[in-house]
């Protein structure tokens, strides 16, 4: 039939290595032509490709490092288990021997605090030396100064009667010298922390109790404010150490000191003529410092103290300035130890609203 178009035959695709080495479409393929030869620098990957490859390399390195760390920990745990059991199997012996041959790198040692470095203790440690003000506080009595230094350095070398005598000396000095109340309290804390039997701390609390009841007056001179300041300083130093010192007594020392503070304050307020402003100011400072703790530990103690404050405020013999201070203390406790700004202005300024 004339005019019929013939379709060309379709050839199957073959890769170059399977083609006829002679002809492609009637033309010989020259694989060594310059168009097929790579010249110049080799091909380089893009930045994104490089980042992916670098991240893959880091991940593989991290996996290898983690695997080594897990192996080390496993071998160490196996060694501990073997030591506890007392029986080792052959496979465990090989693993333990390999674990002993492994050494920790310097970087790992520093990361974990070092193999040979001492570990810091978490317990409260007492000061190692006596306070420098001992020589000044006891300059007139060298024998007492030597006793205090020995007690601060190593109280375990002293006899129990020496520790009891030291507690008596410190209480007497604190009642006569309000200006150095903090120094005497610091000495007491140093000796109490280093003395393991608890003799000094128990003697200190017992002598303080006796002083509150019998010795706050001496030759007609009031010593309430000095002893109150000493107890306040002693409590502020004992409070952070109460866990460390509690095993020495059935009652926590801090609670005993708080009870002594309340007794001293009530003794001040029970005077017939409350005219000593220094005592009332010391009382106000002490109660504002430890009032929250007294309310949290022994609310009844604080209630008894506030009753004495109200009685002193209503007394006809109390001077007006002292009444104003006592009223501020009552209002301070009523506002949960946070006075509003207007109340503070009233108590600080004699005439806030002219």
C-alpha positions in Angstrom: 0.0 0.0 0.0 1.4 3.2 -1.1 1.7 6.3 1.2 2.0 4.1 4.3 4.6 5.5 6.9 6.9 2.9 8.4 7.9 3.4 12.0 11.5 3.1 12.9 12.4 0.1 15.0 12.8 0.6 18.8 16.0 -0.5 20.3 16.4 -1.6 23.8 18.5 0.7 26.0 21.8 -0.8 27.1 24.4 0.7 29.4 27.7 1.7 27.8 29.5 -1.3 29.3 27.1 -3.7 27.5 26.9 -1.9 24.2 28.6 -3.0 21.1 32.1 -1.7 21.3 32.0 -0.8 17.8 29.0 1.4 16.9 26.3 3.7 18.5 24.1 5.1 15.8 26.7 4.3 13.3 29.4 6.2 15.1 32.2 4.8 17.3 32.1 6.0 20.9 35.5 7.4 22.0 35.5 7.1 25.8 38.9 8.8 26.0 37.7 12.0 24.4 38.4 15.2 26.3 34.7 15.7 27.0 34.7 12.5 29.2 38.0 13.2 31.0 37.9 15.1 34.3 40.3 18.0 34.5 41.1 20.5 37.2 40.1 20.2 40.9 37.9 17.4 42.0 34.2 18.0 42.7 33.4 19.4 46.2 30.3 19.0 48.2 28.1 22.0 49.1 28.1 23.6 52.5 24.9 21.9 53.4 26.2 18.5 52.4 29.4 19.2 54.4 27.4 20.1 57.5 25.4 16.9 57.2 28.5 14.8 56.8 30.2 16.6 59.8 27.1 16.1 62.0 27.0 12.4 61.0 30.6 12.1 61.9 30.1 13.8 65.3 27.1 11.5 66.0 29.1 8.4 65.2 31.9 9.6 67.4 29.5 10.4 70.2 28.0 6.9 69.9 31.4 5.3 70.1 32.4 7.4 73.1 29.1 6.6 74.9 29.5 2.9 74.2 33.0 3.0 75.7 31.7 4.9 78.8 28.8 2.3 79.2 31.4 -0.5 78.9 33.6 1.0 81.6 30.6 1.5 83.9 29.4 -2.0 83.2 32.8 -3.5 84.0 33.1 -1.4 87.2 29.7 -2.6 88.3 30.6 -6.1 87.5 33.7 -5.8 89.7 31.7 -4.5 92.6 29.1 -7.3 92.3 31.9 -9.9 92.2 33.4 -8.4 95.4 30.1 -8.6 97.1 29.3 -12.1 96.0 32.8 -13.5 96.6 32.3 -15.8 93.5 33.5 -15.0 90.0 32.7 -16.8 86.8 35.3 -17.2 84.1 33.6 -14.6 81.8 33.3 -12.1 84.7 36.9 -12.6 85.6 38.0 -11.7 82.0 35.7 -8.6 82.0 37.0 -7.5 85.4 40.6 -7.9 84.4 40.0 -5.8 81.2 38.2 -3.2 83.4 41.2 -2.9 85.6 43.5 -2.4 82.6 41.4 0.6 81.4 42.5 4.0 82.7 40.4 7.2 82.9 41.6 10.1 80.8 42.7 13.4 82.3 39.7 15.2 80.9 37.3 12.7 82.5 39.1 12.9 85.8 38.8 16.6 85.9 35.1 16.4 84.9 34.4 14.1 87.8 36.4 16.0 90.3 39.7 14.3 90.0 40.7 10.8 91.2 43.2 11.9 93.9 41.6 15.2 95.0 39.9 15.2 98.4 36.1 15.4 98.5 34.7 18.4 100.3 32.8 17.6 103.4 29.1 18.5 103.6 29.1 18.6 107.4 29.5 21.9 109.3 33.1 22.4 110.3 34.2 24.5 113.2 36.9 27.2 112.9 40.4 25.9 113.4 41.9 28.8 115.3 40.9 30.9 118.3 39.5 34.3 117.6 42.1 37.1 117.7 40.1 39.2 120.2 40.7 36.8 123.0 43.8 38.5 124.1 42.0 41.8 124.3 38.9 40.5 126.1 40.9 38.7 128.8 44.0 40.8 128.9 43.7 41.4 132.7 43.5 37.6 133.4 46.2 35.7 131.6 45.2 32.4 133.1 41.7 32.8 131.8 43.0 33.9 128.4 45.1 30.7 128.2 42.1 28.6 129.1 39.9 30.1 126.5 42.6 29.7 123.8 43.1 26.0 124.8 39.3 25.4 124.6 39.0 27.1 121.2 41.9 25.1 119.8 41.2 21.7 121.3 38.6 21.4 124.0 38.9 17.6 124.2 42.2 18.1 126.1 40.4 19.9 128.9 38.7 18.3 131.9 34.9 18.5 132.4 35.3 20.8 135.4 37.5 23.2 133.3 34.8 23.3 130.6 32.1 24.1 133.2 34.3 26.8 134.7 34.8 28.3 131.2 31.1 28.4 130.6 30.6 30.3 133.8 33.4 32.7 133.0 31.9 33.5 129.5 28.4 34.1 130.9 29.7 36.4 133.6 31.8 38.4 131.1 28.8 38.6 128.7 26.6 40.0 131.4 29.2 42.7 132.2 30.2 43.7 128.7 27.3 44.2 126.3 29.6 45.8 123.6 31.3 42.4 123.0 28.3 40.2 123.2 29.0 38.8 119.7 32.6 37.9 120.5 31.6 35.9 123.6 28.8 34.2 121.6 31.4 33.3 118.9 33.7 31.8 121.5 30.9 29.7 122.9 30.0 28.4 119.4 33.6 27.4 118.6 34.0 25.4 121.8 30.6 23.8 121.5 31.3 22.6 118.0 34.7 21.1 118.7 33.8 19.6 122.1 32.4 16.1 121.3 30.8 15.2 124.7 28.5 18.2 124.9 29.6 19.0 128.4 30.4 22.7 127.6 27.1 23.3 125.8 25.0 21.8 128.5 26.9 23.7 131.2 26.5 26.9 129.2 22.7 26.5 129.0 22.3 25.6 132.6 24.4 28.5 133.8 22.5 30.8 131.6 19.2 29.6 133.1 20.6 30.2 136.6 21.8 33.7 135.5 18.3 34.6 134.3 16.7 33.6 137.6 19.3 34.9 140.1 22.2 36.9 138.7 20.7 39.5 136.4 21.1 42.0 139.2 24.5 42.6 140.7 25.2 45.4 143.2 22.1 47.3 142.2 23.3 47.5 138.5 20.9 46.2 135.8 22.4 43.7 133.4 19.3 42.5 131.6 20.1 44.3 128.4 23.7 42.9 128.2 22.6 39.3 128.8 19.7 39.7 126.4 22.1 40.9 123.7 24.4 37.9 124.4 21.5 35.4 124.1 20.4 37.0 120.9 23.8 36.7 119.4 24.2 33.1 120.6 20.9 32.1 119.1 21.8 33.7 115.7 25.0 31.6 115.7 23.4 28.4 116.9 20.5 28.4 114.5 22.5 27.4 111.4 24.2 24.7 113.4 21.2 23.2 115.2 21.4 20.0 113.2 25.0 19.6 114.1 24.5 20.3 117.8 21.1 18.5 118.4 22.6 15.1 119.3 24.1 16.6 122.4 20.8 17.4 124.1 17.3 16.0 124.3 15.9 19.5 123.7 17.3 21.5 120.8 19.8 24.1 122.1 18.1 26.8 119.9 14.8 26.2 121.6 16.4 26.5 125.0 18.0 29.8 124.1 14.7 31.1 122.8 13.0 30.2 126.1 15.8 32.1 127.9 15.3 35.1 125.8 11.6 35.2 126.6 12.3 34.8 130.3 14.7 37.8 130.2 12.3 39.9 128.3 9.5 39.2 130.7 11.8 40.0 133.7 12.5 43.4 132.1 8.8 44.1 131.6 7.8 43.0 135.1 9.7 45.8 136.8 7.7 48.2 138.9 9.3 51.3 137.3 10.0 50.7 133.7 12.2 53.7 132.9 15.4 52.3 131.4 15.1 53.1 127.8 18.3 51.1 126.8 16.7 47.9 128.2 13.4 48.5 126.3 15.2 49.3 123.0 17.3 46.1 123.4 14.1 44.2 124.1 12.4 45.7 121.0 15.4 44.7 118.8 15.6 41.2 120.2 11.9 40.5 119.8 11.8 41.8 116.3 14.8 39.6 115.5 13.6 36.3 116.9 9.9 36.9 117.2 9.1 34.9 114.0 11.1 31.9 115.2 9.5 32.0 118.6 6.0 32.1 117.0 7.0 29.2 114.7 8.6 27.0 117.4 6.7 27.8 120.6 3.6 30.1 120.0 2.6 29.9 123.7 6.0 31.4 124.6 5.3 34.4 122.4 1.8 34.8 123.7 3.1 35.0 127.3 5.6 37.6 126.2 3.0 39.7 124.5 0.8 39.6 127.6 3.7 41.0 129.6 4.2 43.7 126.9 0.5 44.8 127.2 0.7 44.8 131.0 3.7 47.0 130.9 2.0 49.3 128.4 -1.0 49.7 130.6 1.1 50.3 133.7 0.8 53.9 135.1 4.5 53.9 136.0 5.7 53.3 132.4 7.0 56.5 130.7 5.3 57.7 127.5 8.4 57.1 125.2 8.6 53.5 126.4 4.8 53.1 126.0 5.2 54.1 122.4 7.9 51.5 121.8 5.8 48.8 123.4 2.8 49.8 121.3 4.9 49.5 118.2 5.9 46.0 119.3 2.2 45.0 119.8 1.2 46.4 116.4 4.2 44.7 114.7 3.2 41.3 116.0 -0.5 41.9 115.0 0.6 42.7 111.4 2.6 39.5 111.1 5.9 41.4 111.6 5.3 43.8 108.7 4.2 47.3 109.6 2.6 49.4 106.9 4.3 52.5 105.7 2.0 54.9 107.6 2.7 53.1 110.9 6.4 53.2 110.4 6.1 57.0 109.7 4.1 57.4 112.9 6.7 55.7 115.1 9.7 57.2 113.5 8.4 60.8 113.3 7.1 62.4 116.5 4.7 64.7 114.6 4.0 63.0 111.2 0.8 65.1 110.6 1.3 68.7 111.8 
